[in-house]
Amino acid sequence: MHSLTDASPLPSRILAQRLGASVVRYSFTVVDSHHLLLAGLMENSEVQVWLWLVASFILIALALFLSAGTLNYWQAWVYLCVGAVSSVPLTLYMINDPILLENRTKAGPTAEQRPIQKIIVLCTGFPGIAAFIVPGLDHRFGWSRMPTWLSLAGNLLILLSMWMAYRVFKENSFASATIEIGKDQKVISTGPYAIVRNPMYSCAAVYFIGMSLALGSYWGLIPSVLTIIGLVVRLLDEEKFLAKHLSGYTEYCAKVRSHLIPGIF
């Protein structure tokens, strides 16, 4: 006959096994729930936009302050505040336009359908990244001596570029971040499109020039200008593509002669 001391460990072992199994099942349930939640968030375009906006400014801040080697960089702080605040209303407008939201959330070399545009976007990305690093290095080593008023003027250019982008978004829901022809897309010839063929690229050009000035860096203008040159190469190829595939675009180009800068180019 078994004693009490011999019998007691048996239910304890069974209890422990069952408890362990329950913990494992619970752990997998929690992990699966987190995966489902994350998948749901990433499928939500509105959430994607806000996440990318926050992540972008975090990366920009890291690039600026790490390259500067200090947080004592008032031009960078002002630029980040101006950029963040002005991006919010623009983002709110974008997420309230489903077509625009869909078109703007597809971006980057992998999103492009044509190989030539993949290459152009990739190559333009290098000076684009440098445009956020060179000003920090400039601040660290004291290459530029830019007056305060000119740096503040750069922030005004950033605000101007954001307003220009709003005007483009308001006029054209098909203002895609990639070069493609959307369903039911038509030629837009009103608003900023009545002035230049590629107003979104004009916004980007104003932004990059303004950013270099806002960050107090003359040397930052070099990668900014190289980025703009990359955008020019991109828009010239885009115009050829649209002339071939978008009905009425050739006639539009005959009326609006300027690509990027009114009356100049």
C-alpha positions in Angstrom: 0.0 0.0 0.0 1.3 3.4 -1.0 1.9 6.0 1.7 0.6 9.5 1.7 4.0 10.9 0.9 4.4 8.6 -2.1 1.0 9.6 -3.5 1.2 13.4 -3.2 3.8 14.1 -5.9 1.7 12.5 -8.6 -1.1 15.1 -8.8 1.6 17.9 -8.4 3.4 16.6 -11.5 0.1 16.4 -13.4 -0.8 19.9 -12.3 2.5 21.2 -13.3 2.3 19.6 -16.7 -1.2 21.0 -17.3 -0.1 24.4 -16.1 2.9 24.4 -18.4 0.8 23.4 -21.3 -1.6 26.2 -20.5 1.2 28.7 -20.4 2.6 27.6 -23.7 -0.8 27.8 -25.3 -1.3 31.3 -23.8 2.1 32.4 -25.1 1.3 31.3 -28.6 -2.1 33.0 -28.4 -0.5 36.3 -27.3 2.1 36.1 -30.1 -0.5 35.3 -32.7 -2.6 38.2 -31.4 0.3 40.6 -31.7 1.0 39.4 -35.2 -2.6 39.8 -36.2 -2.7 43.3 -34.6 0.5 44.3 -36.4 -0.7 42.9 -39.7 -4.0 44.8 -39.3 -2.1 48.0 -38.6 0.2 47.6 -41.6 -2.8 47.0 -43.8 -4.4 50.2 -42.7 -3.1 52.9 -45.0 -3.9 55.7 -42.6 -1.9 54.1 -39.9 0.9 53.5 -42.3 1.1 57.2 -43.3 1.3 58.4 -39.6 3.9 55.7 -38.8 6.0 56.6 -41.7 5.7 60.3 -40.9 6.9 59.7 -37.3 9.6 57.3 -38.4 10.8 59.7 -41.1 11.3 62.6 -38.6 13.0 60.3 -36.1 15.5 59.2 -38.8 16.0 62.8 -40.0 16.7 63.9 -36.5 19.2 61.1 -36.0 21.0 61.9 -39.2 21.2 65.6 -38.3 22.3 65.3 -34.7 24.6 62.4 -35.2 26.4 64.0 -38.1 26.5 67.3 -36.1 27.9 65.5 -33.1 25.7 67.6 -30.7 22.2 68.5 -29.8 23.2 72.1 -29.7 22.1 72.8 -33.2 19.2 75.3 -33.1 18.7 75.4 -36.9 18.0 71.6 -36.8 15.5 72.0 -34.0 13.6 74.8 -35.8 13.6 72.9 -39.0 12.3 69.7 -37.4 9.5 71.7 -35.7 8.5 73.6 -38.8 8.6 70.4 -40.9 6.6 68.3 -38.4 3.9 70.9 -37.8 3.4 71.7 -41.4 3.3 68.0 -42.3 0.3 67.3 -40.1 -2.4 69.3 -42.0 -1.0 68.0 -45.3 -1.2 64.4 -44.0 -4.7 64.9 -42.6 -5.9 66.1 -46.1 -4.2 63.2 -47.8 -5.8 60.5 -45.6 -9.3 62.0 -46.3 -8.8 61.4 -50.0 -8.8 57.6 -50.6 -7.5 57.8 -54.1 -4.7 60.2 -53.1 -3.9 58.1 -50.1 -3.5 55.0 -52.2 -1.3 56.7 -54.7 1.0 58.4 -52.1 1.6 55.3 -50.0 3.3 53.5 -52.9 6.8 54.9 -53.2 10.5 54.0 -53.6 12.5 52.0 -56.2 10.6 48.7 -55.5 7.2 50.4 -56.1 8.2 51.6 -59.6 7.1 49.4 -62.5 9.7 50.4 -65.1 13.4 49.5 -64.6 14.6 53.0 -65.7 12.6 54.6 -63.0 13.8 52.1 -60.4 17.4 53.2 -61.3 16.6 56.9 -61.3 14.8 56.8 -57.9 17.7 54.7 -56.4 20.4 57.1 -57.7 18.5 60.2 -56.6 18.1 58.7 -53.2 21.9 58.9 -52.4 22.2 62.7 -52.7 18.8 62.9 -51.1 20.1 61.2 -48.0 23.3 63.2 -48.1 21.2 66.4 -48.0 20.3 65.5 -44.4 23.9 64.6 -43.4 26.1 67.3 -45.0 24.4 70.1 -43.0 25.1 68.3 -39.8 28.8 67.9 -40.8 28.8 71.5 -41.8 27.6 72.5 -38.3 30.2 70.3 -36.6 33.2 71.6 -38.5 31.9 75.2 -39.0 32.2 75.3 -42.8 29.4 77.8 -43.3 28.7 81.1 -41.7 25.1 81.7 -42.6 23.2 84.7 -41.1 20.2 83.9 -39.0 17.7 85.7 -41.3 18.7 83.5 -44.2 18.2 80.3 -42.1 14.8 81.6 -41.1 14.0 82.4 -44.7 14.8 78.7 -45.5 12.0 77.7 -43.1 9.6 80.0 -44.9 10.6 78.2 -48.2 9.7 74.9 -46.4 6.3 76.2 -45.5 5.8 77.5 -49.1 6.7 74.0 -50.4 4.1 72.4 -48.1 1.4 74.9 -49.3 2.4 74.1 -52.9 2.0 70.4 -52.2 -1.4 71.0 -50.6 -2.5 72.8 -53.8 -1.3 69.9 -55.9 -3.1 67.3 -53.8 -6.3 69.4 -53.9 -6.1 69.6 -57.6 -5.0 66.1 -58.5 -5.9 63.0 -56.5 -3.8 61.0 -58.9 -0.6 62.7 -57.8 1.2 59.4 -57.4 4.5 58.8 -55.8 5.3 56.4 -58.6 5.0 56.8 -62.3 1.9 55.0 -63.5 -1.5 55.6 -65.1 -4.4 55.2 -62.6 -7.8 54.0 -63.5 -10.0 56.9 -64.7 -7.0 59.2 -64.6 -7.3 62.3 -66.8 -5.0 65.2 -67.7 -5.1 67.9 -65.1 -4.6 71.4 -66.5 -5.9 73.6 -63.8 -4.5 75.1 -60.6 -0.7 74.7 -60.3 -0.8 72.4 -63.4 -1.7 75.4 -65.5 1.7 76.9 -64.6 4.1 74.0 -64.8 3.7 70.4 -65.9 5.2 68.9 -62.8 4.2 71.0 -59.8 5.0 68.2 -57.3 8.6 68.2 -58.4 8.6 72.0 -58.0 7.5 71.5 -54.4 10.4 69.1 -53.8 12.9 71.6 -55.4 11.7 74.4 -53.2 11.8 72.1 -50.1 15.4 70.9 -50.6 16.7 74.4 -51.2 14.8 75.7 -48.2 16.0 72.8 -46.1 19.7 73.5 -46.7 19.2 77.2 -45.9 17.1 76.3 -42.8 19.9 74.1 -41.5 22.4 76.9 -42.0 24.5 75.1 -44.6 25.7 76.4 -47.9 27.5 73.1 -48.5 24.2 71.3 -48.0 23.1 73.0 -51.3 25.3 70.6 -53.2 23.5 67.4 -52.4 20.2 69.3 -52.6 20.9 70.5 -56.1 22.1 67.0 -57.1 18.8 65.7 -55.8 16.9 68.2 -57.9 18.9 67.2 -61.0 17.8 63.6 -60.3 14.2 64.8 -60.1 14.6 66.6 -63.5 15.8 63.3 -65.1 12.9 61.6 -63.5 10.3 64.1 -64.7 11.6 64.2 -68.3 11.2 60.4 -68.5 7.8 60.7 -66.9 6.6 63.2 -69.4 7.6 60.8 -72.2 5.7 58.0 -70.5 2.6 60.1 -70.0 2.7 61.5 -73.6 2.6 57.9 -74.8 0.0 56.4 -72.4 -2.2 59.2 -71.2 -4.7 60.6 -73.6 -4.6 64.4 -74.0 -1.2 64.8 -72.4 0.6 65.8 -75.6 -1.9 68.5 -76.2 -1.5 69.6 -72.6 2.3 69.9 -73.0 1.8 72.1 -76.1 -0.2 74.6 -73.9 2.0 74.4 -70.7 5.6 74.8 -71.8 7.4 74.9 -68.4 8.5 71.6 -66.8 9.5 72.8 -63.4 10.2 76.5 -63.1 7.7 78.9 -64.7 9.1 80.7 -67.7 12.6 79.3 -67.1 12.5 75.5 -67.5 
